[in-house]
Amino acid sequence: MTEELAFRGFEYAAAPESRAIVSLEDAYGHYVGGRWLEPSETYTTISPASEEPLAAVGQASAADVDAAVAAARSAFDSEWSALRPAERAKYLFRIARLLQERAREFAVLESLDGGKPIKESRDVDLPLAAAHFFYYAGWADKLEYAFPNRRPRPRGVAGQIIPWNFPLLMLAWKIAPALAAGNTVVLKPAETTPLTALLFCDVLRQAELPPGVVNIVTGDGRTGAALVEHDGVDKFAFTGSTEVGKAIQRELAGKGKGLTLELGGKAANIVFDDAPLDQAVEGIVNGIYFNQGHVCCAGSRLLVQESIEQPLVEKLKRRLSTLRVGDPLDKNTDVGAINSAAQLQKIEELVAAGEQEGAEIYQPPCRLPERGYWFVPTVFTGVAQSHRIAQEEIFGPVLSVLTFRTPEEAVEKANNTAYGLSAGIWTEKGSRILWMAQRMRAGVVWANTFNRFDPTSPFGGYKESGFGREGGLHGLEPYLRFDEDGGA
Ligand code: NDP
């Protein structure tokens, strides 16, 4: 057996998850005031793995956004803000349980519309989305204890814009704390991944959530911009690119509205020479190839101590050749489809820049499907700090490897970025973990693990990665007003 074959092991038989559990409508409207609003304009959402059209979806106009904000305002004033907190909690618990009951249906739809492997939507996105609703349901009637002596009150109508990398999970991150705090919501999912948000409307119906408490309008950036420009929204929460985040901040400047921004990242995953290498390799793979690298906190820069660069990179390359790229609905798939043609183009452009600037590229032998958007898991070695692939967010399955000699140099290089969302540290010394963590300008620092999420843990960035936190008690705060803010 050749060495290459020995690495690859045996072939896996296809193990596709059945699509039969999902029944798609031909066309969807906007979910406003508990009813479906006929869209004036539509577009088609496709499966990025096959380019197959899935459904027609509404492109919300400024008038549609206005109707959604009016429904949210009316629900806030008439019912939701005055509801006993324990009653609010019951709705959130119901939503959480319904998501668990319908988890398989949601997971299949998420993989179909977004391209992520079913094992990730099934084992990560869905359990975490339900956990967020459970977690914030628990806080709904304890806000006075969470923020003692500060008289927490809801802000009003929350406008929320989410991206395409974790569509349902980002919806949960946004909607659960907003409702727990007593706000009503208008949410816009990303253009390429609207379907789980639209299916979520059926969960709201099952949970008998009062009409207008959650409204969902679909469409592209124009719909997002109309929501941001709407005067009737009291608080905004945005997850997406730094560029759009900056535009939103400019638009809202001086208007006295609440704003949280969760933007891009270029995280350093730092491996010291005393780290258990095989474990670190799994962490590196999970850090950058999880969800095709479409992860804002992805460990896209590997900083490895110079003395172990060679053995670590060798192990990593060997591991890469065992990653299975292909059908997102196949339970064996490790790396699914790139979310859109536009994102694929962006990845290709940055990878070409990496080669041009002189970094050395490695891609394992890999058969890609003929249709759809795909990119082979890629590693660049010999990367310099100044290279674009070391500075810019690629948001794809592409790792840049840099080296360091001392902990001080690792800190310097890790923080040499415009972003500051996350970092990873691999070492067997607890004291070194603490020393490093104190010096990382990053909102989340993982030690001997990567890409772990929990609803109780705050998540958010420094610098161009944004501001405000989601998750935990910190995640409730932006959805509340307090005595010290002034006003009734
Ligand atoms: P965007 O920031 O454009 O998308 C995020 C959300 O904002 C989407 O719902 C989008 O709608 C909406 N939006 C777009 N323009 C506006 C606007 N002017 N006002 C209000 N809302 C708007 O990200 P992209 O999808 O364009 O991805 C580009 C890059 O951003 C990626 O390559 C990646 O580097 C980064 N990114 C980072 C994410 C993160 O989690 N930090 C998530 C997604 C992307 P629509 O879907 O129609 O564009």
Residues whose N, C-alpha, C, O or C-beta is under 5 A from the ligand:
A	BS01	NDP	I161 I162 P163 W164 K188 P189 A190 E191 T192 G219 D220 G221 G224 A225 T239 G240 S241 V244 E262 L263 G264 C296 E393 I394 F395
